[in-house]
Amino acid sequence: MRLDKWLWAARFFKTRSIAVDEIGKGRVTINGQAAKASREVRVGDVVKLRQGEIDREVKVAGLSGVRGPAPVAQALYEETPDSIAARERAAEARRLAPEPADAIEQGRPTKQDRRRLADWNRWSASLD
């Protein structure tokens, strides 16, 4: 079975074209080797892929040419314990990370502030 079709059927990517793009960018490997979209996937292969910021390592447990419900798709692979632990560590780090909006001390300029800025820019000397 083709790699792009398996990734789509296992619900790692929403469409086969997205799967092909990710494979083409080198974000998917099979057994430690770079893969092409047409590469044949077999039961027992170890597939490493990246979904957004999440790196996953899964072992192929089954093959399916059709995209079915999520429980059926989850039966097509087994995630390695190292991959599960790494995902949980990353989720914990994201949860404990500071909120980016907290660093903002002041919001948008008011209408009066914008007028002052525009007036300052109009009368300031230019180095051109």
Protein Blocks (a to p, Z undefined) as FASTA:
>chain_A
ZZklmmmmnomafbfklmmmmmmnopaceehiacdfklccdehiacdddehjaccddddf
bdcfbdcdfklmmmmpccdfklmmmmmmmmmmmmmpccfklmpmbdcddfklmmmmmmmm
mmpccfZZ
